[in-house]
Amino acid sequence: MTKAFWAFIGSLIALPAMGEPSFIQPIDCELGETCYIQNYVDRDPGPGFRDFACDRLTYDGHKGTDFAILGDVDINTYFRGLDVLAAADGVVLGVRNTMADKPHPSDRSQDVSGKECGNGVVIDHGDGWHTQYCHLKNQSVRVKQGQSVTAGDVLGQTGLSGLTSFRHLHFSVRKDGQIVDPFSADSDATCTDTPRQIWAEPVAHVPTGLIAIGVHDAVPDYEDLVALPRTPNHWAHPPAALVIWAMGYGSDPADRVALILTGPDGAVFDTAIPLDKAQSRYFRAYGKKRPAGGWPSGTYTGTATIERNGQVMAQDTLRFTLP
């Protein structure tokens, strides 16, 4: 930025008072209901990775907090995107608003070098504090460079732009150019310390959970679930099979996913699938072919449960009717 630009910014607004800001949640959703945290800041300085709680819900070199959409939001909200909010008062330093919404391929054949953030916004909060908001929806950014914003102002909506394979907001905090973890703001803090959060309201660490569950007539394709983690729960004709699937995040080698389906005549199946490795996102499915006499008409209930060392970590249920 040029000196003239900084002079222009100063003429627009008095930046916040010196000192550490306090940040509101930068996305309009309820954690655990319509959104969840997929990744925290990587606190391991070496080639390994760990989040502030000594868990593995991050990856090597991750520099922000990823807020993702849960699969049971209504379809219009999912594609419209959740509102991305200014986390504190400040001045917009820069925006990008023209990148397409499309998942970045795993082979990285799509070059986004220098634009990994996708569509986004950077805000200056004064005293060297900046926040950045990434992967916003194409043409959704509604603020301009040099504009003053207040905490809670809508900046745009979540999208699928830049270096990402799923719809989410990547939110990062910097002080004098250095990454700050809003869940544990002291750079020398260890995961045995009580973390000093700089959120306006404390946010609990959630190590694992369910993104979505669904029912299908075959094992679904993982890429389809990533694009839109839901399937129809109604059929015009009885399906050839009933498959319950669960998409989760933050798995641990000690975890297992229990999948249960009951129907009008009782249990259809009840199985538990071990998760033998740590994964950022995953899905498991189990099903049964249509019996010779057909499926009994009536209401069916599917349940997915994540268990860790005998403890229930997350559970969700769906119901559907067969003719």
Contacts in CASP RR format, 6 or more apart in sequence:
PFRMAT RR
TARGET T0000
AUTHOR 0000-0000-0000
METHOD contacts of the structure
MODEL  1
MTKAFWAFIGSLIALPAMGEPSFIQPIDCELGETCYIQNYVDRDPGPGFR
DFACDRLTYDGHKGTDFAILGDVDINTYFRGLDVLAAADGVVLGVRNTMA
DKPHPSDRSQDVSGKECGNGVVIDHGDGWHTQYCHLKNQSVRVKQGQSVT
AGDVLGQTGLSGLTSFRHLHFSVRKDGQIVDPFSADSDATCTDTPRQIWA
EPVAHVPTGLIAIGVHDAVPDYEDLVALPRTPNHWAHPPAALVIWAMGYG
SDPADRVALILTGPDGAVFDTAIPLDKAQSRYFRAYGKKRPAGGWPSGTY
TGTATIERNGQVMAQDTLRFTLP
1 93 0 8 1.000
8 146 0 8 1.000
9 91 0 8 1.000
9 93 0 8 1.000
9 124 0 8 1.000
9 146 0 8 1.000
10 91 0 8 1.000
12 91 0 8 1.000
12 146 0 8 1.000
12 147 0 8 1.000
12 148 0 8 1.000
13 90 0 8 1.000
13 91 0 8 1.000
13 148 0 8 1.000
15 90 0 8 1.000
15 91 0 8 1.000
15 124 0 8 1.000
15 125 0 8 1.000
15 126 0 8 1.000
15 127 0 8 1.000
16 88 0 8 1.000
16 89 0 8 1.000
16 90 0 8 1.000
16 125 0 8 1.000
16 126 0 8 1.000
16 127 0 8 1.000
18 126 0 8 1.000
18 127 0 8 1.000
19 127 0 8 1.000
20 129 0 8 1.000
20 185 0 8 1.000
20 198 0 8 1.000
21 88 0 8 1.000
21 125 0 8 1.000
21 126 0 8 1.000
21 129 0 8 1.000
21 198 0 8 1.000
22 88 0 8 1.000
22 198 0 8 1.000
22 199 0 8 1.000
22 200 0 8 1.000
23 87 0 8 1.000
23 88 0 8 1.000
23 131 0 8 1.000
23 151 0 8 1.000
23 173 0 8 1.000
23 182 0 8 1.000
23 198 0 8 1.000
23 199 0 8 1.000
23 200 0 8 1.000
24 85 0 8 1.000
24 87 0 8 1.000
24 88 0 8 1.000
24 151 0 8 1.000
24 152 0 8 1.000
24 199 0 8 1.000
24 200 0 8 1.000
24 201 0 8 1.000
25 31 0 8 1.000
25 67 0 8 1.000
25 85 0 8 1.000
25 87 0 8 1.000
25 199 0 8 1.000
25 201 0 8 1.000
25 203 0 8 1.000
26 67 0 8 1.000
26 84 0 8 1.000
26 85 0 8 1.000
26 86 0 8 1.000
26 87 0 8 1.000
26 131 0 8 1.000
26 133 0 8 1.000
26 169 0 8 1.000
26 171 0 8 1.000
27 35 0 8 1.000
27 67 0 8 1.000
27 82 0 8 1.000
27 83 0 8 1.000
27 84 0 8 1.000
27 85 0 8 1.000
27 158 0 8 1.000
27 169 0 8 1.000
27 171 0 8 1.000
28 82 0 8 1.000
28 83 0 8 1.000
28 84 0 8 1.000
28 85 0 8 1.000
28 154 0 8 1.000
29 35 0 8 1.000
29 67 0 8 1.000
29 69 0 8 1.000
29 82 0 8 1.000
31 37 0 8 1.000
31 203 0 8 1.000
31 206 0 8 1.000
32 70 0 8 1.000
32 206 0 8 1.000
33 70 0 8 1.000
34 69 0 8 1.000
34 70 0 8 1.000
34 72 0 8 1.000
34 73 0 8 1.000
34 77 0 8 1.000
34 82 0 8 1.000
35 67 0 8 1.000
35 68 0 8 1.000
35 69 0 8 1.000
35 70 0 8 1.000
35 82 0 8 1.000
36 67 0 8 1.000
36 68 0 8 1.000
36 70 0 8 1.000
36 206 0 8 1.000
36 209 0 8 1.000
36 211 0 8 1.000
36 249 0 8 1.000
37 57 0 8 1.000
37 65 0 8 1.000
37 66 0 8 1.000
37 67 0 8 1.000
37 68 0 8 1.000
37 203 0 8 1.000
37 206 0 8 1.000
38 57 0 8 1.000
38 66 0 8 1.000
38 67 0 8 1.000
38 68 0 8 1.000
38 166 0 8 1.000
38 168 0 8 1.000
38 249 0 8 1.000
38 280 0 8 1.000
38 281 0 8 1.000
39 51 0 8 1.000
39 57 0 8 1.000
39 58 0 8 1.000
39 59 0 8 1.000
39 62 0 8 1.000
39 64 0 8 1.000
39 65 0 8 1.000
39 66 0 8 1.000
39 280 0 8 1.000
40 51 0 8 1.000
40 52 0 8 1.000
40 53 0 8 1.000
40 57 0 8 1.000
40 58 0 8 1.000
40 62 0 8 1.000
40 64 0 8 1.000
40 65 0 8 1.000
40 181 0 8 1.000
40 183 0 8 1.000
40 205 0 8 1.000
41 51 0 8 1.000
41 52 0 8 1.000
41 58 0 8 1.000
41 62 0 8 1.000
41 63 0 8 1.000
41 64 0 8 1.000
41 65 0 8 1.000
41 179 0 8 1.000
41 181 0 8 1.000
41 183 0 8 1.000
42 48 0 8 1.000
42 49 0 8 1.000
42 50 0 8 1.000
42 51 0 8 1.000
42 58 0 8 1.000
42 59 0 8 1.000
42 60 0 8 1.000
42 61 0 8 1.000
42 62 0 8 1.000
42 63 0 8 1.000
43 50 0 8 1.000
43 51 0 8 1.000
43 52 0 8 1.000
43 58 0 8 1.000
43 181 0 8 1.000
43 184 0 8 1.000
43 191 0 8 1.000
44 50 0 8 1.000
44 60 0 8 1.000
46 60 0 8 1.000
47 60 0 8 1.000
48 60 0 8 1.000
49 56 0 8 1.000
49 58 0 8 1.000
49 59 0 8 1.000
49 60 0 8 1.000
49 61 0 8 1.000
49 62 0 8 1.000
50 56 0 8 1.000
50 58 0 8 1.000
50 191 0 8 1.000
51 57 0 8 1.000
51 58 0 8 1.000
51 183 0 8 1.000
51 205 0 8 1.000
52 181 0 8 1.000
52 183 0 8 1.000
52 184 0 8 1.000
52 189 0 8 1.000
52 191 0 8 1.000
52 195 0 8 1.000
52 205 0 8 1.000
53 191 0 8 1.000
53 195 0 8 1.000
53 205 0 8 1.000
53 207 0 8 1.000
54 191 0 8 1.000
54 192 0 8 1.000
55 205 0 8 1.000
55 207 0 8 1.000
56 250 0 8 1.000
56 252 0 8 1.000
56 278 0 8 1.000
57 207 0 8 1.000
57 208 0 8 1.000
57 249 0 8 1.000
57 250 0 8 1.000
57 280 0 8 1.000
59 280 0 8 1.000
63 172 0 8 1.000
63 179 0 8 1.000
64 170 0 8 1.000
64 171 0 8 1.000
64 172 0 8 1.000
64 173 0 8 1.000
64 179 0 8 1.000
64 181 0 8 1.000
65 170 0 8 1.000
65 171 0 8 1.000
65 172 0 8 1.000
65 182 0 8 1.000
65 183 0 8 1.000
66 168 0 8 1.000
66 169 0 8 1.000
66 170 0 8 1.000
66 171 0 8 1.000
67 158 0 8 1.000
67 168 0 8 1.000
67 169 0 8 1.000
67 171 0 8 1.000
68 166 0 8 1.000
68 167 0 8 1.000
68 168 0 8 1.000
68 169 0 8 1.000
68 211 0 8 1.000
68 249 0 8 1.000
69 78 0 8 1.000
69 81 0 8 1.000
69 82 0 8 1.000
69 158 0 8 1.000
69 167 0 8 1.000
69 168 0 8 1.000
70 211 0 8 1.000
70 212 0 8 1.000
71 78 0 8 1.000
71 211 0 8 1.000
71 212 0 8 1.000
71 229 0 8 1.000
71 230 0 8 1.000
71 247 0 8 1.000
72 212 0 8 1.000
72 230 0 8 1.000
72 316 0 8 1.000
73 82 0 8 1.000
75 228 0 8 1.000
75 230 0 8 1.000
78 167 0 8 1.000
78 228 0 8 1.000
80 157 0 8 1.000
81 137 0 8 1.000
81 140 0 8 1.000
81 157 0 8 1.000
81 158 0 8 1.000
81 159 0 8 1.000
81 167 0 8 1.000
82 157 0 8 1.000
82 158 0 8 1.000
82 169 0 8 1.000
83 154 0 8 1.000
83 156 0 8 1.000
83 157 0 8 1.000
84 121 0 8 1.000
84 133 0 8 1.000
84 136 0 8 1.000
84 154 0 8 1.000
84 155 0 8 1.000
84 156 0 8 1.000
84 157 0 8 1.000
84 158 0 8 1.000
84 169 0 8 1.000
85 151 0 8 1.000
85 152 0 8 1.000
85 153 0 8 1.000
85 154 0 8 1.000
85 155 0 8 1.000
86 123 0 8 1.000
86 131 0 8 1.000
86 149 0 8 1.000
86 150 0 8 1.000
86 151 0 8 1.000
86 152 0 8 1.000
86 153 0 8 1.000
86 155 0 8 1.000
87 123 0 8 1.000
87 131 0 8 1.000
87 151 0 8 1.000
87 152 0 8 1.000
87 171 0 8 1.000
87 173 0 8 1.000
88 123 0 8 1.000
88 125 0 8 1.000
88 129 0 8 1.000
88 131 0 8 1.000
88 151 0 8 1.000
89 125 0 8 1.000
89 148 0 8 1.000
89 149 0 8 1.000
89 150 0 8 1.000
89 151 0 8 1.000
90 123 0 8 1.000
90 124 0 8 1.000
90 125 0 8 1.000
90 126 0 8 1.000
90 148 0 8 1.000
90 149 0 8 1.000
90 150 0 8 1.000
91 123 0 8 1.000
91 124 0 8 1.000
91 146 0 8 1.000
91 147 0 8 1.000
91 148 0 8 1.000
91 149 0 8 1.000
92 121 0 8 1.000
92 122 0 8 1.000
92 123 0 8 1.000
92 124 0 8 1.000
92 143 0 8 1.000
92 144 0 8 1.000
92 145 0 8 1.000
92 146 0 8 1.000
92 147 0 8 1.000
92 148 0 8 1.000
92 149 0 8 1.000
93 122 0 8 1.000
93 123 0 8 1.000
93 124 0 8 1.000
93 130 0 8 1.000
93 145 0 8 1.000
93 146 0 8 1.000
94 121 0 8 1.000
94 122 0 8 1.000
94 145 0 8 1.000
94 146 0 8 1.000
95 119 0 8 1.000
95 120 0 8 1.000
95 121 0 8 1.000
95 122 0 8 1.000
95 141 0 8 1.000
95 143 0 8 1.000
95 144 0 8 1.000
95 145 0 8 1.000
96 115 0 8 1.000
96 117 0 8 1.000
96 118 0 8 1.000
96 119 0 8 1.000
96 120 0 8 1.000
96 141 0 8 1.000
97 119 0 8 1.000
97 120 0 8 1.000
97 136 0 8 1.000
97 138 0 8 1.000
97 139 0 8 1.000
97 140 0 8 1.000
97 141 0 8 1.000
98 119 0 8 1.000
98 138 0 8 1.000
98 139 0 8 1.000
99 112 0 8 1.000
99 115 0 8 1.000
99 118 0 8 1.000
99 119 0 8 1.000
99 138 0 8 1.000
99 161 0 8 1.000
99 162 0 8 1.000
100 138 0 8 1.000
100 161 0 8 1.000
101 137 0 8 1.000
101 138 0 8 1.000
101 159 0 8 1.000
101 160 0 8 1.000
101 161 0 8 1.000
102 110 0 8 1.000
102 160 0 8 1.000
102 161 0 8 1.000
103 160 0 8 1.000
103 164 0 8 1.000
103 165 0 8 1.000
103 166 0 8 1.000
103 226 0 8 1.000
103 227 0 8 1.000
104 110 0 8 1.000
104 112 0 8 1.000
104 162 0 8 1.000
104 163 0 8 1.000
104 164 0 8 1.000
104 165 0 8 1.000
106 165 0 8 1.000
112 118 0 8 1.000
112 162 0 8 1.000
112 163 0 8 1.000
115 162 0 8 1.000
116 134 0 8 1.000
116 162 0 8 1.000
116 163 0 8 1.000
117 132 0 8 1.000
117 134 0 8 1.000
117 135 0 8 1.000
117 162 0 8 1.000
117 163 0 8 1.000
117 170 0 8 1.000
118 134 0 8 1.000
118 135 0 8 1.000
118 136 0 8 1.000
118 161 0 8 1.000
118 162 0 8 1.000
118 163 0 8 1.000
119 134 0 8 1.000
119 135 0 8 1.000
119 136 0 8 1.000
119 137 0 8 1.000
119 138 0 8 1.000
119 140 0 8 1.000
119 141 0 8 1.000
119 159 0 8 1.000
119 161 0 8 1.000
119 162 0 8 1.000
120 132 0 8 1.000
120 133 0 8 1.000
120 134 0 8 1.000
120 135 0 8 1.000
120 136 0 8 1.000
120 141 0 8 1.000
120 155 0 8 1.000
120 161 0 8 1.000
121 132 0 8 1.000
121 133 0 8 1.000
121 136 0 8 1.000
121 141 0 8 1.000
121 143 0 8 1.000
121 155 0 8 1.000
121 156 0 8 1.000
122 130 0 8 1.000
122 131 0 8 1.000
122 132 0 8 1.000
122 133 0 8 1.000
123 130 0 8 1.000
123 131 0 8 1.000
123 132 0 8 1.000
123 133 0 8 1.000
123 149 0 8 1.000
124 130 0 8 1.000
125 131 0 8 1.000
128 174 0 8 1.000
128 175 0 8 1.000
128 176 0 8 1.000
128 177 0 8 1.000
129 173 0 8 1.000
129 174 0 8 1.000
129 175 0 8 1.000
130 173 0 8 1.000
130 174 0 8 1.000
130 175 0 8 1.000
130 177 0 8 1.000
131 171 0 8 1.000
131 172 0 8 1.000
131 173 0 8 1.000
131 174 0 8 1.000
132 170 0 8 1.000
132 171 0 8 1.000
132 172 0 8 1.000
132 174 0 8 1.000
133 155 0 8 1.000
133 169 0 8 1.000
133 170 0 8 1.000
133 171 0 8 1.000
134 162 0 8 1.000
134 169 0 8 1.000
134 170 0 8 1.000
134 171 0 8 1.000
134 172 0 8 1.000
135 158 0 8 1.000
135 159 0 8 1.000
135 160 0 8 1.000
135 161 0 8 1.000
135 162 0 8 1.000
135 164 0 8 1.000
135 167 0 8 1.000
135 168 0 8 1.000
135 169 0 8 1.000
135 170 0 8 1.000
136 155 0 8 1.000
136 156 0 8 1.000
136 157 0 8 1.000
136 158 0 8 1.000
136 159 0 8 1.000
136 161 0 8 1.000
136 169 0 8 1.000
137 156 0 8 1.000
137 157 0 8 1.000
137 158 0 8 1.000
137 159 0 8 1.000
137 160 0 8 1.000
137 161 0 8 1.000
138 159 0 8 1.000
138 161 0 8 1.000
140 156 0 8 1.000
140 157 0 8 1.000
140 159 0 8 1.000
141 155 0 8 1.000
141 156 0 8 1.000
142 154 0 8 1.000
142 155 0 8 1.000
142 156 0 8 1.000
143 149 0 8 1.000
143 153 0 8 1.000
143 155 0 8 1.000
143 156 0 8 1.000
149 155 0 8 1.000
158 167 0 8 1.000
158 168 0 8 1.000
158 169 0 8 1.000
159 167 0 8 1.000
159 168 0 8 1.000
160 166 0 8 1.000
160 167 0 8 1.000
164 170 0 8 1.000
165 226 0 8 1.000
166 226 0 8 1.000
166 281 0 8 1.000
172 179 0 8 1.000
173 179 0 8 1.000
173 180 0 8 1.000
173 181 0 8 1.000
173 182 0 8 1.000
173 198 0 8 1.000
174 180 0 8 1.000
178 187 0 8 1.000
180 187 0 8 1.000
180 198 0 8 1.000
182 197 0 8 1.000
182 198 0 8 1.000
182 199 0 8 1.000
183 195 0 8 1.000
183 197 0 8 1.000
183 199 0 8 1.000
183 203 0 8 1.000
183 205 0 8 1.000
184 193 0 8 1.000
184 195 0 8 1.000
184 196 0 8 1.000
184 197 0 8 1.000
185 195 0 8 1.000
185 196 0 8 1.000
185 197 0 8 1.000
185 198 0 8 1.000
186 193 0 8 1.000
186 196 0 8 1.000
189 195 0 8 1.000
189 196 0 8 1.000
197 203 0 8 1.000
207 250 0 8 1.000
207 252 0 8 1.000
207 313 0 8 1.000
208 248 0 8 1.000
208 249 0 8 1.000
208 250 0 8 1.000
208 251 0 8 1.000
208 252 0 8 1.000
208 255 0 8 1.000
208 306 0 8 1.000
208 308 0 8 1.000
208 313 0 8 1.000
208 314 0 8 1.000
209 248 0 8 1.000
209 249 0 8 1.000
209 250 0 8 1.000
209 306 0 8 1.000
209 313 0 8 1.000
209 314 0 8 1.000
210 246 0 8 1.000
210 247 0 8 1.000
210 248 0 8 1.000
210 304 0 8 1.000
210 306 0 8 1.000
210 314 0 8 1.000
210 315 0 8 1.000
210 316 0 8 1.000
211 229 0 8 1.000
211 247 0 8 1.000
211 248 0 8 1.000
211 249 0 8 1.000
211 281 0 8 1.000
212 225 0 8 1.000
212 229 0 8 1.000
212 230 0 8 1.000
212 246 0 8 1.000
212 247 0 8 1.000
212 248 0 8 1.000
212 316 0 8 1.000
213 244 0 8 1.000
213 245 0 8 1.000
213 246 0 8 1.000
213 247 0 8 1.000
213 302 0 8 1.000
213 304 0 8 1.000
213 316 0 8 1.000
213 317 0 8 1.000
213 318 0 8 1.000
214 230 0 8 1.000
214 231 0 8 1.000
214 233 0 8 1.000
214 244 0 8 1.000
214 245 0 8 1.000
214 246 0 8 1.000
214 318 0 8 1.000
215 231 0 8 1.000
215 233 0 8 1.000
215 242 0 8 1.000
215 243 0 8 1.000
215 244 0 8 1.000
215 245 0 8 1.000
215 300 0 8 1.000
215 302 0 8 1.000
215 318 0 8 1.000
215 320 0 8 1.000
216 231 0 8 1.000
216 243 0 8 1.000
216 245 0 8 1.000
216 285 0 8 1.000
217 235 0 8 1.000
217 239 0 8 1.000
217 240 0 8 1.000
217 241 0 8 1.000
217 242 0 8 1.000
217 243 0 8 1.000
218 240 0 8 1.000
218 241 0 8 1.000
218 243 0 8 1.000
219 243 0 8 1.000
219 245 0 8 1.000
219 285 0 8 1.000
219 287 0 8 1.000
220 231 0 8 1.000
220 243 0 8 1.000
220 245 0 8 1.000
220 283 0 8 1.000
220 285 0 8 1.000
222 283 0 8 1.000
225 245 0 8 1.000
225 247 0 8 1.000
225 283 0 8 1.000
226 281 0 8 1.000
229 247 0 8 1.000
231 245 0 8 1.000
233 318 0 8 1.000
233 319 0 8 1.000
233 320 0 8 1.000
234 320 0 8 1.000
234 321 0 8 1.000
235 322 0 8 1.000
235 323 0 8 1.000
236 323 0 8 1.000
237 323 0 8 1.000
238 290 0 8 1.000
238 294 0 8 1.000
238 295 0 8 1.000
238 322 0 8 1.000
238 323 0 8 1.000
239 290 0 8 1.000
239 295 0 8 1.000
239 322 0 8 1.000
240 289 0 8 1.000
240 290 0 8 1.000
241 287 0 8 1.000
241 288 0 8 1.000
241 289 0 8 1.000
241 290 0 8 1.000
242 261 0 8 1.000
242 268 0 8 1.000
242 287 0 8 1.000
242 288 0 8 1.000
242 290 0 8 1.000
242 295 0 8 1.000
242 300 0 8 1.000
243 285 0 8 1.000
243 286 0 8 1.000
243 287 0 8 1.000
244 259 0 8 1.000
244 260 0 8 1.000
244 261 0 8 1.000
244 285 0 8 1.000
244 286 0 8 1.000
244 287 0 8 1.000
244 302 0 8 1.000
244 304 0 8 1.000
244 318 0 8 1.000
245 259 0 8 1.000
245 283 0 8 1.000
245 284 0 8 1.000
245 285 0 8 1.000
246 257 0 8 1.000
246 259 0 8 1.000
246 283 0 8 1.000
246 284 0 8 1.000
246 285 0 8 1.000
246 304 0 8 1.000
246 306 0 8 1.000
246 316 0 8 1.000
247 281 0 8 1.000
247 282 0 8 1.000
247 283 0 8 1.000
248 281 0 8 1.000
248 282 0 8 1.000
248 283 0 8 1.000
248 306 0 8 1.000
248 314 0 8 1.000
249 280 0 8 1.000
249 281 0 8 1.000
249 282 0 8 1.000
250 278 0 8 1.000
250 279 0 8 1.000
250 280 0 8 1.000
250 281 0 8 1.000
250 282 0 8 1.000
251 275 0 8 1.000
251 277 0 8 1.000
251 278 0 8 1.000
251 279 0 8 1.000
251 282 0 8 1.000
252 275 0 8 1.000
252 278 0 8 1.000
252 308 0 8 1.000
253 275 0 8 1.000
253 276 0 8 1.000
253 277 0 8 1.000
253 278 0 8 1.000
254 308 0 8 1.000
254 309 0 8 1.000
255 274 0 8 1.000
255 275 0 8 1.000
255 306 0 8 1.000
255 307 0 8 1.000
255 308 0 8 1.000
255 313 0 8 1.000
256 272 0 8 1.000
256 273 0 8 1.000
256 274 0 8 1.000
256 275 0 8 1.000
256 306 0 8 1.000
256 307 0 8 1.000
257 272 0 8 1.000
257 273 0 8 1.000
257 275 0 8 1.000
257 284 0 8 1.000
257 304 0 8 1.000
257 305 0 8 1.000
257 306 0 8 1.000
257 307 0 8 1.000
258 270 0 8 1.000
258 271 0 8 1.000
258 272 0 8 1.000
258 273 0 8 1.000
258 303 0 8 1.000
258 304 0 8 1.000
258 305 0 8 1.000
258 307 0 8 1.000
259 269 0 8 1.000
259 270 0 8 1.000
259 271 0 8 1.000
259 272 0 8 1.000
259 273 0 8 1.000
259 284 0 8 1.000
259 285 0 8 1.000
259 286 0 8 1.000
259 287 0 8 1.000
259 302 0 8 1.000
259 303 0 8 1.000
259 304 0 8 1.000
260 267 0 8 1.000
260 269 0 8 1.000
260 270 0 8 1.000
260 271 0 8 1.000
260 302 0 8 1.000
260 303 0 8 1.000
260 305 0 8 1.000
261 267 0 8 1.000
261 268 0 8 1.000
261 269 0 8 1.000
261 270 0 8 1.000
261 287 0 8 1.000
261 288 0 8 1.000
261 300 0 8 1.000
261 301 0 8 1.000
261 302 0 8 1.000
261 303 0 8 1.000
262 268 0 8 1.000
262 300 0 8 1.000
262 301 0 8 1.000
262 302 0 8 1.000
263 296 0 8 1.000
263 298 0 8 1.000
263 299 0 8 1.000
263 300 0 8 1.000
263 301 0 8 1.000
264 296 0 8 1.000
264 297 0 8 1.000
264 298 0 8 1.000
264 299 0 8 1.000
264 300 0 8 1.000
265 296 0 8 1.000
268 288 0 8 1.000
268 300 0 8 1.000
269 286 0 8 1.000
269 287 0 8 1.000
269 288 0 8 1.000
271 286 0 8 1.000
272 307 0 8 1.000
273 284 0 8 1.000
273 286 0 8 1.000
275 282 0 8 1.000
275 284 0 8 1.000
295 322 0 8 1.000
296 322 0 8 1.000
297 322 0 8 1.000
297 323 0 8 1.000
298 321 0 8 1.000
298 322 0 8 1.000
299 319 0 8 1.000
299 320 0 8 1.000
299 321 0 8 1.000
300 319 0 8 1.000
300 320 0 8 1.000
300 321 0 8 1.000
300 322 0 8 1.000
301 317 0 8 1.000
301 318 0 8 1.000
301 319 0 8 1.000
302 317 0 8 1.000
302 318 0 8 1.000
302 319 0 8 1.000
303 315 0 8 1.000
303 316 0 8 1.000
303 317 0 8 1.000
304 315 0 8 1.000
304 316 0 8 1.000
304 317 0 8 1.000
305 312 0 8 1.000
305 314 0 8 1.000
305 315 0 8 1.000
306 312 0 8 1.000
306 313 0 8 1.000
306 314 0 8 1.000
306 315 0 8 1.000
307 313 0 8 1.000
END
